[in-house]
Amino acid sequence: MPERTSLRIAVVGGGANDEHDVSLASAAAVTRAATTLGLDVVALTITRNATWCRTDGAPLSAAEAVALLTACDVAWPVLHGVDGEDGAAAGLLRLIGVPVVGSPVRAGAVAMDKWVTKVVAEALGIRTADGVLVGADESAEDVDLALPVVVKPVSGGSSNGVSVVRQRAELAAALDLARSAGEGVLVERFVRGREVDVALFRDRDGALRAGSTLEIGVDAGDVFGREQKYDGSAVFTVPARLTDAEHADLLGAARTLYDALGCAGLARFDFFVTAAGPVLNEVNTTPGCTEQSQVPRMYAAVGLGYAELVRAVIEAALQRPV
């Protein structure tokens, strides 16, 4: 067999959750970029029922999937949601000795749990919205927060199961919707402020590199919902309209969280900018990664195009110990 000269990367998309299609789009974009860079790409998909296959649909046993992964120099699990970015994929790759593009188990697991993220952020002096966990045996009558509130699953992404409640009569249905989309429910006071994102990754030299800030155009009293995220109607302002002080506060908070959570690879930090200062909304350790997703737009605005961004995060992953 001839000696392989190009870097071989496994790109894994899909996933057994409600972000399957979004993940497939991100994985396809990463695959295109990696191919353009001259890398040898092994593209794999996890189906909705948690089985492995090639992107052409050819099924793989778990043993066959592991054999393909271990034959690669590095793997990029572009898996949004549960059993992907929550540390599951990173844990598998660590156990089989394959370098991973993205955050390790701890960072993925903590960031995926919105309640735990709030606890960590508050301990670091980073404000979050007032909120309460609603247990499986609790009802709307147990929620003691002034309206309006945002009801969301504790885990999960893409705004699945998220709703704004302005009247007490709407709360029970909102809790049911959140429970249908993930384990556990978090209810938070609605924060009135501009939604601004910060993106970070640590490069192969150890420098923490930020993209431009991005402001999301959302109607007052609403949230950035799933439809806006993926139907092309979202309005982004890059860079965000920030004062120097607001920019410094957001970047400082994001850097603190990146290191405290133990992030690696790309991570996106979502904030509300209010008159009283920044309020953290959530942390995403496997953000959307198509060419038109927020994070690639943020890096393009500072001169790092999509393919070069892909190259940079792969090179960084190869420098980290497995």
C-alpha positions, 0 to 999 in steps of 0.5 A: 500500500502506498504511503499516505502523504496528506493529513486524514481527518474524520468529519462526523455529522448528524446525530440522534437528536433534533439538531440532526439536519443542522449538524449535517449542514455544518459537517458538509461545509467542513468537509468541503473546506477540508477537501479544498485544503487538500486533506484526506476526508473520511466523512461519517454520519450518525443517523437519527437512530444512533447508528453509524454510516458513511455519507453515501448511506452505507451502514457501518457497525460500531467496530467499523466506525471506530476502525475508520476513526482510528485510521485518521490523524484527527477527527472533527465531530460537528455534532450539535446537541445531545450525544454530540457536543455534550462531551459524548463524542469527545469522550469516545475519541479520547478513549480511542486515542484520536485527537479531536477538533473541539472542546473536551468532555468537561467543557462540552458537558458543562456548557450543554447544561444551561443551569450549570453554566449559570452557576459557573458564570455567577461564581466567576462574577459574570451576570446571568438572568434570574432563573429557577430549575423546574423539576419533573414533578413540579408545575407552573404553580411552583415557578416563583418568578415575575413575568415575562419569563423565558422557558427553555430545556436545560440541555439542547440547542437551536432554540428548540423548545424555547418560548417567551411567557407573558401571561401566567396562563401560558406557563404550563404549555411552555413547560410542556414544550420545553420538556418535549425538547430536552431533559429538565426545564430552566425558567429565566427572567426575560432580559431586555437588551441587545443580543451580541455574540463573541467567538473564540478559539485557541490557535496552535501557538496558544493564542486565544483568537476572537472574531468580530462581535455579532449583533442579532436583530431580534424584535423587542420582547422576543427571542432568536428562534429556530426559524430565524436561525435557519430560514435566512431571515436573521439580521446580523450586524458585524461588528456589533454596535458596542462602545469600547467599554462594552466590547472589553466587558464582553470579550473579557467575560468570554475569555474568562469562561473559555478558560474556566470551562476548559474549552478548546476549538471554536466556542460561541458566547451569547450575551445580552448587552444591557444598561447595567452591563453584559448578561450571559445567555449561554455558551455553545461549544459546537456552534453552527459551522456552515459558511453562513453561520454566525461564527464563520461570519465573525471570523471572516469580518476580521480577515480569517476566511472559512477555509483558513478558519477550518485549517487553523482549528485543525492545526490547533487540535493536532497540537493538543495532547490526546 
